[in-house]
Amino acid sequence: MTGVAIKTLSQSEKVIRGGWGDGQVSVEATVPLAPEPVDGWLVGALPMAMRIGGQLTADAPVDPVLRDNVERAAALLHSWYPRLTVPDIQVASRPGNATPAAGVGCFFSGGVDSFYSALKNRDRITHLIFVIGFDIDVDNTELASEALAGARQAATTLGLPLVEVHTDVRHLVNQHVDWGTEAHGAALAMIGHMLAPALGRVIIPASYHVEHLFPWGSHPQLDPLWNSSKVTFEHHGHHATRPEKVAFIAEQPAAMEHLRVCWENPGNAYNCGRCEKCIRTMINLHVVGAAGRCTTLPSVLDAGAVQRLRLSHGGQVFAHENLAMMKANKVRDPQLRRALRRAVILGGARSAARQARGVLRGPRP
């Protein structure tokens, strides 16, 4: 029978390696990891198991609350993505009555969403969580080193300890499912469960405003379905648009000195200043009156580069948010307005064509 079998291959205090079917995954952190890593393995493996089909088994029992929630998560993912089938989950439950740790963590990439959530929850957060292996390939040591240095400096400025995690989970997941739309939220939750000895609540910064939601790997309906009796996940920030978030973090020196938004990273650039995500963030800064304030992005915005953007469905959402903020703030920049509108029109035509082919995707958040 086809399927995915989960097992823990080796384990020390701060390094865990597991087997997922025919592949292997490792997680390494700067803090002690869960003595029962199967909870994290189950969550992280679910999207892959749904694509492969058949049974999902594990060599150890899981938290009973998580066991029930994973079935609900599978049903929701299947309703969004019919190609993901609900697996036959043959995993036993262990006795309950677990006591959550007192810590509150927040995933922190150094981007707009994570800075916003970290700053908004600064009084209750006890740890920031920085993961190498998600948006930065775990084997790209040069870029990882630079990004980690920025995250460490930002965490020091915020007065919060930084939990550093390295994982190669994406190498395996990418072979089976789409990272952004189907899997990255489960991978975040996997790391959250691995950090259960220190954290009883984990904040996942939102990608989209509540009025613009669509199926995505991290979502206010999906993230709570990774909860166990030991770890609770909180989807945060979906009541603020991206320009509203930028307006808030633009007043914070830590964000303006260390903001990292780029996902293309040509030549391992911290921020390239030319990709859609960099340009989108520069527009955010411009429309909220903070142009040139961020030291990690170019201060000059090229309207021609805006017009040439190739916007996905979600990219159009962010463009509309910028146009709305321009109107609300009475930003008089007709050239930028025309460029944004043209990019939206062209992006809409491309999205319609992709949707007709059944390959509609969201943007990099």
C-alpha positions in Angstrom: 0.0 0.0 0.0 1.2 3.5 -0.8 1.6 6.1 1.9 4.0 7.8 4.3 5.6 6.2 7.3 7.0 8.6 10.0 9.8 7.5 12.3 12.4 9.2 14.4 15.8 8.1 13.3 18.1 9.9 15.8 17.7 12.4 18.5 19.8 14.5 20.8 18.9 17.5 22.9 19.1 20.0 20.0 19.1 17.9 16.8 16.4 15.5 15.6 16.3 13.4 12.4 13.3 11.7 11.1 12.2 9.5 8.2 9.2 10.4 6.1 8.5 7.5 3.7 11.6 7.2 1.5 13.0 10.6 2.6 14.7 12.1 5.6 14.3 15.4 7.5 16.4 17.0 10.1 15.7 19.8 12.6 18.4 21.6 14.6 17.9 24.4 17.1 19.7 26.5 19.6 17.3 25.4 22.3 16.2 22.0 23.6 13.8 20.2 21.2 10.8 18.1 22.0 11.4 14.7 23.5 8.4 13.5 21.5 9.1 14.8 18.0 6.4 12.7 16.4 3.9 15.5 16.9 6.0 17.8 14.7 6.7 15.1 12.2 3.0 14.3 11.8 2.1 17.9 11.0 5.0 18.5 8.7 4.4 15.3 6.7 0.6 15.7 6.3 0.6 17.7 3.0 3.1 15.4 1.5 1.1 12.4 2.6 -2.1 13.9 1.1 -0.3 14.1 -2.2 1.1 10.6 -2.2 -2.1 9.0 -0.8 -2.7 5.8 1.1 -1.8 5.5 4.8 -0.1 7.9 7.1 1.6 6.0 9.9 4.0 6.8 12.8 6.2 4.7 15.0 5.0 6.5 18.2 1.7 7.8 19.5 0.8 11.5 19.2 -0.9 14.1 21.3 -4.7 13.2 21.3 -5.8 16.8 20.6 -3.4 17.0 17.7 -4.5 13.6 16.4 -8.1 14.9 16.0 -7.0 18.3 14.7 -4.8 16.8 11.9 -7.9 15.0 10.5 -9.7 18.4 10.4 -6.7 20.0 8.8 -6.6 17.3 6.1 -10.3 17.8 5.4 -9.8 21.6 5.0 -6.8 21.2 2.8 -8.7 18.7 0.6 -11.6 21.2 0.2 -9.2 23.8 -1.0 -7.0 21.6 -3.1 -8.9 18.5 -4.3 -5.6 16.9 -5.7 -4.7 16.5 -2.0 -6.6 13.4 -0.8 -7.3 12.7 2.8 -5.0 9.9 4.0 -5.9 7.0 6.1 -4.2 8.2 9.3 -3.1 5.2 11.3 -1.5 6.9 14.2 -2.3 6.1 17.9 -2.9 8.7 20.6 -0.9 8.9 23.8 -2.4 9.8 27.2 -3.3 13.5 27.4 -3.1 16.0 30.3 0.0 17.7 29.0 1.1 21.0 30.5 2.0 23.8 28.0 5.3 25.7 28.5 5.0 29.3 29.6 6.9 30.7 26.6 5.3 32.6 23.7 7.2 32.5 20.4 6.7 34.5 17.2 8.1 33.3 13.8 10.4 36.0 12.6 11.9 36.2 9.1 12.8 39.9 9.4 10.0 40.8 6.9 7.0 43.1 7.1 4.6 40.6 8.6 6.9 39.2 11.2 8.2 42.6 12.3 4.6 43.8 12.7 3.5 40.7 14.7 6.6 40.9 16.9 6.2 44.6 17.6 2.5 44.4 18.2 3.0 41.5 20.7 6.3 42.6 22.2 4.9 42.7 25.7 4.0 39.0 25.8 6.5 37.4 23.4 9.3 35.6 25.1 11.2 34.4 22.0 11.6 35.1 18.3 12.0 32.1 16.0 14.2 32.4 12.9 14.2 29.5 10.5 16.9 28.7 8.0 15.6 26.4 5.3 12.3 28.0 4.5 12.8 31.2 2.4 16.6 30.7 2.6 17.9 27.3 1.4 19.6 25.5 4.3 22.6 24.9 2.1 23.1 28.6 1.2 25.4 29.4 4.1 26.4 32.8 2.8 22.9 34.3 2.6 21.9 32.5 5.8 24.8 34.0 7.7 23.9 37.5 6.5 20.2 37.1 7.2 20.9 35.6 10.6 23.2 38.5 11.5 20.4 40.9 10.7 17.8 38.9 12.7 20.2 38.7 15.7 20.7 42.5 15.7 17.0 43.1 15.4 16.2 40.7 18.3 18.9 42.4 20.4 17.3 45.8 19.7 13.9 44.4 20.6 15.3 42.9 23.8 14.1 39.3 22.9 16.1 36.1 22.6 16.3 34.6 19.1 15.7 30.9 18.7 17.7 29.8 15.6 16.5 26.7 13.7 18.0 24.9 10.7 16.0 22.4 8.7 16.1 20.7 5.4 12.3 19.9 5.4 11.7 22.0 2.3 14.0 19.8 0.2 11.7 16.8 0.7 8.4 18.7 0.7 9.1 20.4 -2.6 9.3 17.1 -4.3 5.6 16.5 -3.7 3.6 19.6 -3.0 3.6 23.4 -3.6 5.4 25.1 -0.7 3.5 28.4 -0.6 -0.1 27.3 -1.2 -0.1 23.8 0.4 2.8 23.2 2.8 4.6 26.1 4.4 2.1 26.6 7.2 2.4 22.9 8.2 6.2 23.3 8.2 5.9 26.3 10.5 3.7 24.3 12.8 6.1 21.4 12.7 8.9 23.7 14.1 6.5 25.1 16.7 5.8 21.6 18.0 9.5 20.8 18.0 10.0 23.8 20.3 7.3 22.7 22.8 9.8 22.5 25.8 10.1 26.3 25.7 6.9 27.5 23.9 3.3 26.8 24.7 2.0 29.4 22.3 3.4 30.2 18.9 2.4 33.3 16.8 2.3 32.8 13.0 2.4 36.2 11.2 -0.4 36.6 8.6 0.3 37.0 4.9 -3.0 38.6 3.9 -5.8 40.9 5.2 -9.0 39.2 6.3 -10.9 40.8 3.4 -8.5 39.4 0.8 -8.1 35.8 2.0 -7.8 32.8 -0.4 -6.5 29.3 0.1 -2.9 29.5 1.3 -0.5 27.4 3.3 -0.9 29.6 6.4 -4.5 30.9 7.0 -6.7 31.9 10.0 -8.8 28.8 9.4 -5.9 26.4 9.0 -3.3 27.5 11.6 -5.4 26.6 14.7 -5.9 23.1 13.4 -2.2 22.4 14.2 -3.0 22.9 17.9 -2.2 20.2 20.5 -2.6 20.0 24.2 0.9 21.4 24.6 1.2 24.0 21.8 -1.4 26.6 20.6 -0.9 28.4 17.3 -2.1 31.9 16.8 -2.6 33.5 13.3 -1.8 37.2 13.8 -2.0 40.3 11.8 -4.8 39.5 9.3 -6.7 42.6 10.3 -4.1 45.0 8.9 -3.3 45.5 5.3 0.3 45.5 4.2 0.6 49.3 3.9 -0.9 49.6 7.4 1.7 47.2 8.7 4.5 49.1 7.0 3.1 52.4 8.4 3.4 50.9 11.9 6.9 49.3 11.6 8.2 52.4 9.8 8.3 54.1 13.2 10.5 51.4 14.7 14.3 51.7 14.2 14.8 47.9 14.5 12.6 47.3 11.5 14.0 50.2 9.3 17.6 49.1 10.0 17.1 45.3 9.4 14.0 44.7 7.2 14.5 41.7 4.9 11.8 41.1 2.3 13.6 39.8 -0.8 13.0 36.2 -2.0 15.0 36.2 -5.2 18.3 37.3 -3.6 20.4 37.5 -6.8 24.1 37.3 -5.8 22.9 36.5 -2.3 21.7 40.1 -1.9 20.0 40.9 1.4 17.4 42.8 -0.5 17.8 43.1 -4.3 15.6 46.2 -4.7 14.3 44.9 -8.1 12.0 41.9 -7.4 8.3 42.2 -7.0 8.5 41.9 -3.2 11.2 44.5 -2.8 9.4 46.9 -5.1 6.1 46.3 -3.4 7.6 47.1 -0.1 9.2 50.3 -1.4 5.8 51.3 -2.7 4.4 50.6 0.8 7.0 52.9 2.3 6.3 55.6 -0.3 2.5 55.6 0.2 2.7 55.8 4.0 5.1 58.7 3.9 8.2 56.8 4.9 10.1 56.6 1.6 13.9 56.4 2.1 13.5 55.5 5.8 14.5 51.9 5.4 18.2 51.5 5.1 18.1 48.0 3.6 16.1 49.1 0.5 16.8 51.7 -2.2 15.3 55.1 -1.5 14.3 55.9 -5.1 11.3 54.1 -6.6 11.2 53.7 -10.4 7.7 53.9 -11.8 8.9 52.0 -14.9 9.9 49.1 -12.8 6.5 49.1 -11.1 4.7 49.0 -14.5 6.8 46.1 -15.6 5.9 43.9 -12.6 4.4 40.5 -13.3 1.8 40.3 -10.6 0.2 37.0 -9.5 -3.3 37.0 -8.1 -2.1 37.8 -4.6 0.3 40.4 -6.0 -2.7 42.2 -7.4 -4.2 42.2 -3.9 -1.2 44.0 -2.6 -1.2 46.5 -5.5 -4.8 47.3 -4.8 -3.9 47.9 -1.1 -1.3 50.3 -2.2 -3.7 52.2 -4.5 -6.2 52.4 -1.6 -3.6 53.8 0.7 -2.5 56.4 -1.9 -6.1 57.6 -2.0 -6.6 57.5 1.8 -3.3 59.4 2.3 -3.9 61.8 -0.7 -0.6 60.8 -2.2 -0.2 62.9 -5.4 1.9 60.7 -7.6 0.0 60.2 -10.9 2.9 58.4 -12.5 3.0 55.7 -9.8 -0.8 55.4 -9.8 -0.8 54.8 -13.5 2.0 52.3 -13.3 0.3 50.3 -10.5 -3.0 50.2 -12.3 -1.3 49.0 -15.5 0.5 46.3 -13.5 -2.8 45.2 -12.0 -4.5 45.0 -15.4 -1.6 43.0 -17.0 -1.4 40.8 -13.9 -5.2 40.1 -14.0 -4.9 39.0 -17.6 -2.0 36.6 -16.7 -3.9 35.3 -13.7 -7.0 34.6 -15.8 -4.9 32.7 -18.2 -3.2 30.7 -15.4 -6.6 30.0 -13.8 -7.9 28.7 -17.0 -5.0 26.3 -17.1 -5.7 25.3 -13.4 -2.4 26.7 -12.1 -3.4 29.8 -10.1 -0.9 30.5 -7.4 -0.5 33.2 -4.8 2.6 35.4 -4.5 5.5 35.1 -2.2 4.1 36.7 0.9 
